[in-house]
Amino acid sequence: MKRLGQSDVAPLERVLLKHARSAYADQPTVDAEWQKLGYPSRPDFAGAVEEYDEFADLLRRLGATVDEAPADRDTSLDSIYVRDAVVMCDRGAVLCRMGKPEREGEPAAIERALRQSGIPIVGRILPPGRLEGGDVAWLDERTLAVGRGYRTNTAGLRQLRALLGSAVDRIVAVPLPHWRGPGDVFHLMSMFSPVDRDLAVVYSPLLPVPFRELLLKRGFELVEVPEEEFDSMGCNVLATAPRQCVMLDGNPITRARLEAAGAEVHVYRGREISRKGAGGPTCLTRPLLRRV
């Protein structure tokens, strides 16, 4: 059995999480940070812990082994969204450099967690480069799509290309829209989530035409997220196996369209851990190993 990091759709074998109790610490910490981080409303600590327990249990039921990143005093509430601090390839981890200044301590904290888990470190993004994992998605094992926006810049993209070297044949740079400005949370995976090698969830009104055309040329069937389910993260979908996925509850149209495309859809409650921090299931997880 081959194990790989260069896929976003192969069966999920091992995943890194940071539990709400470790990221949020307690209610006073939440109260002190949520507004500074730009959250639209205040998370409830007890509710977040309960939701996260359910979320982690769901991933385990779907076959994943869970590694947990510990609490770290150099990180904020945002560290619950572990995908953004690291990119995985078959050789190990590339540590990111965050585009949001309040998150700058996360890559070092994730590095400590990864070393404890025995995951090799391939390298790291250095100034002036910026790169966040939410802007990075594998189209196949040799092709990587990278969003170029406010969180990931050209220097970061070039450094990633150099670090991956012969592990990839092509990196597709995807220009991201201004949308709601540099202070907003917007990544490539805000508008594109692969669910199988030939199936993806997209929000086409913001998808660059050349990238959408590329997906169609590569044979992707596109599940379109309606406008009323974009802000509720209908486009943020985590594949746990080909055409098996996890999404935030409360997006019934997108769910029905996924199921019509042959996908098995599992939902979780995420009022506290997702909606209030604008991070869906891909954001909450850093897949470490998938299998084929």
C-alpha positions as CSV (number, residue, x, y, z in Angstrom):
1,M,0.0,0.0,0.0
2,K,1.4,3.4,-1.0
3,R,1.0,6.3,1.4
4,L,1.2,9.8,0.1
5,G,0.8,13.4,1.0
6,Q,0.3,14.7,-2.5
7,S,-3.5,14.2,-2.7
8,D,-6.5,15.9,-1.3
9,V,-8.9,13.1,-2.2
10,A,-7.3,9.7,-1.5
11,P,-8.5,7.8,1.6
12,L,-7.5,9.8,4.7
13,E,-5.3,7.7,7.0
14,R,-3.7,10.2,9.4
15,V,-4.7,13.8,10.2
16,L,-3.4,16.5,12.4
17,L,-6.0,18.5,14.5
18,K,-5.8,21.1,17.1
19,H,-8.7,20.7,19.5
20,A,-10.7,23.7,20.5
21,R,-9.6,23.2,24.1
22,S,-6.0,23.6,23.0
23,A,-6.5,26.5,20.6
24,Y,-9.1,28.4,22.6
25,A,-7.7,27.6,26.1
26,D,-10.7,29.0,28.0
27,Q,-13.5,31.6,27.8
28,P,-11.5,34.5,29.0
29,T,-8.9,33.9,26.3
30,V,-11.7,33.8,23.7
31,D,-13.1,37.0,25.1
32,A,-9.8,38.7,24.8
33,E,-9.0,37.7,21.2
34,W,-12.0,37.2,19.1
35,Q,-12.6,40.8,18.1
36,K,-8.9,41.5,17.4
37,L,-8.9,38.5,15.0
38,G,-11.9,39.8,13.1
39,Y,-14.4,37.1,14.1
40,P,-18.0,38.3,13.4
41,S,-19.2,37.0,16.8
42,R,-17.8,35.6,20.1
43,P,-17.3,31.8,20.2
44,D,-18.6,30.0,23.2
45,F,-15.7,27.9,24.7
46,A,-17.8,25.1,26.1
47,G,-19.9,24.8,22.9
48,A,-16.7,24.8,20.8
49,V,-15.2,21.9,22.8
50,E,-18.4,19.9,22.4
51,E,-18.5,20.5,18.7
52,Y,-14.9,19.6,18.3
53,D,-15.3,16.4,20.1
54,E,-18.0,15.4,17.7
55,F,-15.9,16.5,14.7
56,A,-12.9,14.5,15.7
57,D,-15.0,11.4,16.4
58,L,-16.5,11.7,13.0
59,L,-13.1,11.6,11.3
60,R,-12.1,8.6,13.4
61,R,-15.3,6.8,12.4
62,L,-14.4,7.5,8.8
63,G,-11.1,5.7,9.3
64,A,-8.5,8.4,10.1
65,T,-6.0,8.3,12.9
66,V,-5.9,11.6,14.7
67,D,-2.8,13.4,15.9
68,E,-3.4,16.4,18.2
69,A,-1.3,19.5,18.2
70,P,-0.8,20.7,21.8
71,A,-1.7,24.1,23.3
72,D,0.9,26.8,22.5
73,R,1.2,30.2,24.1
74,D,2.6,31.7,20.9
75,T,-0.6,31.1,19.0
76,S,-4.2,32.5,18.9
77,L,-7.7,31.2,18.5
78,D,-6.9,30.9,14.7
79,S,-4.5,28.1,15.4
80,I,-7.6,25.8,15.4
81,Y,-7.3,26.0,11.6
82,V,-4.2,23.8,11.3
83,R,-4.2,23.5,7.5
84,D,-3.0,27.0,7.0
85,A,0.4,26.6,8.7
86,V,1.8,23.7,6.7
87,V,1.7,22.1,3.2
88,M,2.3,18.3,2.8
89,C,4.1,16.5,0.1
90,D,5.3,12.9,-0.2
91,R,8.7,13.8,1.4
92,G,7.1,15.6,4.4
93,A,6.1,19.0,5.5
94,V,6.7,22.5,4.1
95,L,6.2,25.1,6.9
96,C,4.3,28.1,5.7
97,R,4.7,31.8,6.5
98,M,1.4,33.3,7.4
99,G,-0.2,36.2,5.5
100,K,-2.2,37.3,8.6
101,P,0.3,38.8,11.1
102,E,-1.7,37.6,14.1
103,R,-0.9,34.0,13.0
104,E,2.8,34.3,12.6
105,G,3.6,32.0,15.6
106,E,1.7,29.0,14.1
107,P,4.3,27.4,11.8
108,A,6.8,27.1,14.6
109,A,4.2,25.6,16.8
110,I,3.1,23.2,14.1
111,E,6.7,22.2,13.5
112,R,7.1,21.1,17.1
113,A,3.9,19.0,16.8
114,L,5.0,17.4,13.5
115,R,8.5,16.5,14.8
116,Q,6.8,14.8,17.8
117,S,4.7,12.8,15.3
118,G,7.8,11.8,13.3
119,I,6.9,13.9,10.2
120,P,10.0,15.1,8.4
121,I,10.4,18.8,7.6
122,V,11.2,19.5,4.0
123,G,11.7,23.3,4.4
124,R,10.0,26.5,5.2
125,I,8.8,29.7,3.5
126,L,11.0,32.7,4.4
127,P,10.6,36.4,4.1
128,P,9.5,38.1,1.9
129,G,7.5,35.0,1.0
130,R,4.0,34.4,2.3
131,L,2.1,31.1,1.9
132,E,-1.0,29.7,3.7
133,G,-2.1,26.1,3.3
134,G,-5.7,27.1,2.5
135,D,-4.4,28.4,-0.8
136,V,-2.9,25.1,-1.8
137,A,-4.8,22.1,-3.3
138,W,-3.6,19.0,-5.2
139,L,-5.3,18.5,-8.5
140,D,-3.5,15.1,-8.8
141,E,-0.3,13.6,-7.3
142,R,1.9,15.7,-9.6
143,T,-0.1,18.9,-10.1
144,L,-0.7,21.5,-7.5
145,A,-3.0,24.5,-7.6
146,V,-1.9,27.6,-5.5
147,G,-4.0,30.7,-4.9
148,R,-2.2,34.0,-5.3
149,G,-3.9,36.5,-3.1
150,Y,-3.5,38.5,0.1
151,R,-2.4,35.5,2.2
152,T,0.0,33.9,-0.4
153,N,2.3,36.0,-2.6
154,T,4.5,35.4,-5.6
155,A,7.7,35.0,-3.5
156,G,6.0,32.3,-1.4
157,L,4.8,30.5,-4.4
158,R,8.3,30.5,-6.0
159,Q,9.8,29.2,-2.7
160,L,7.2,26.4,-2.6
161,R,8.1,25.4,-6.2
162,A,11.8,25.3,-5.3
163,L,11.2,23.2,-2.1
164,L,9.0,20.7,-3.9
165,G,11.4,20.4,-6.8
166,S,11.0,17.1,-8.8
167,A,8.1,16.1,-6.6
168,V,5.7,18.0,-8.9
169,D,5.4,18.5,-12.6
170,R,3.3,21.6,-12.5
171,I,2.1,24.3,-10.2
172,V,-1.0,26.2,-11.4
173,A,-1.0,29.8,-10.0
174,V,-4.6,30.9,-9.5
175,P,-5.2,34.6,-9.1
176,L,-7.6,35.3,-6.3
177,P,-10.2,38.2,-6.2
178,H,-10.0,41.2,-4.0
179,W,-13.5,40.2,-2.8
180,R,-13.9,41.7,0.7
181,G,-10.3,43.0,1.0
182,P,-7.1,42.0,2.7
183,G,-8.6,41.7,6.1
184,D,-11.1,39.0,5.1
185,V,-10.5,35.3,5.2
186,F,-10.3,34.2,1.6
187,H,-8.2,31.3,0.2
188,L,-8.3,29.2,-2.9
189,M,-10.2,26.6,-0.9
190,S,-12.9,29.2,-0.2
191,M,-14.1,28.6,-3.7
192,F,-12.7,25.2,-4.7
193,S,-12.6,21.9,-2.9
194,P,-11.7,18.6,-4.7
195,V,-13.8,15.6,-3.7
196,D,-12.5,13.1,-6.2
197,R,-10.0,13.1,-9.1
198,D,-12.8,14.2,-11.3
199,L,-15.2,15.9,-9.0
200,A,-14.9,19.3,-7.2
201,V,-17.1,21.8,-5.3
202,V,-16.8,25.3,-6.7
203,Y,-18.2,28.8,-6.3
204,S,-18.0,29.8,-10.0
205,P,-18.9,33.5,-9.6
206,L,-15.4,34.1,-8.0
207,L,-13.6,31.3,-9.9
208,P,-11.0,32.7,-12.4
209,V,-12.1,31.7,-15.9
210,P,-8.8,30.2,-16.9
211,F,-8.8,28.0,-13.8
212,R,-12.4,26.9,-14.3
213,E,-11.6,26.1,-17.9
214,L,-8.6,24.1,-16.8
215,L,-10.7,22.0,-14.4
216,L,-13.2,21.2,-17.1
217,K,-10.4,20.3,-19.5
218,R,-9.0,17.9,-16.9
219,G,-12.4,16.2,-16.7
220,F,-13.7,17.6,-13.5
221,E,-17.4,17.6,-12.8
222,L,-18.2,20.8,-11.0
223,V,-20.7,20.9,-8.1
224,E,-21.9,24.5,-8.1
225,V,-22.4,26.2,-4.7
226,P,-25.4,28.6,-4.8
227,E,-24.9,32.2,-3.7
228,E,-26.9,31.7,-0.5
229,E,-24.6,28.9,0.7
230,F,-21.2,30.6,-0.1
231,D,-21.0,32.6,3.2
232,S,-22.0,29.5,5.2
233,M,-19.0,27.7,3.7
234,G,-20.8,25.4,1.4
235,C,-17.7,25.4,-0.8
236,N,-15.4,24.2,2.0
237,V,-15.6,20.4,1.8
238,L,-13.1,17.9,3.1
239,A,-12.7,14.7,1.1
240,T,-12.0,11.7,3.4
241,A,-11.9,9.3,0.4
242,P,-12.9,9.6,-3.2
243,R,-16.5,10.8,-3.3
244,Q,-16.7,10.6,0.5
245,C,-16.6,13.9,2.3
246,V,-17.4,16.1,5.3
247,M,-19.1,19.4,5.2
248,L,-20.6,22.0,7.6
249,D,-24.2,21.4,8.4
250,G,-26.7,23.9,7.0
251,N,-25.9,23.8,3.3
252,P,-28.6,21.6,2.0
253,I,-28.5,22.6,-1.7
254,T,-24.8,21.9,-2.0
255,R,-25.2,18.7,-0.1
256,A,-28.0,17.5,-2.4
257,R,-25.9,18.3,-5.4
258,L,-22.9,16.4,-4.1
259,E,-25.1,13.4,-3.4
260,A,-26.6,13.6,-6.9
261,A,-23.0,13.4,-8.2
262,G,-22.5,10.1,-6.2
263,A,-20.8,11.5,-3.1
264,E,-21.4,10.2,0.4
265,V,-21.7,13.3,2.5
266,H,-21.2,13.6,6.3
267,V,-22.0,16.8,8.2
268,Y,-20.9,18.3,11.5
269,R,-22.2,21.0,13.8
270,G,-19.8,24.0,13.5
271,R,-21.5,27.1,14.9
272,E,-18.7,27.8,17.3
273,I,-15.6,26.2,15.6
274,S,-16.4,27.0,12.0
275,R,-19.0,29.8,11.4
276,K,-17.6,32.2,14.0
277,G,-14.0,31.9,12.7
278,A,-14.9,31.4,9.0
279,G,-13.1,28.1,8.8
280,G,-14.7,24.9,7.5
281,P,-13.6,21.3,7.7
282,T,-10.6,21.7,5.3
283,C,-9.3,24.5,7.5
284,L,-9.8,22.5,10.7
285,T,-7.7,19.6,9.4
286,R,-4.1,19.0,8.2
287,P,-4.1,15.6,6.4
288,L,-0.7,14.0,7.0
289,L,-1.1,10.7,5.1
290,R,-3.5,9.4,2.6
291,R,-3.4,5.9,1.0
292,V,-3.8,4.4,-2.4
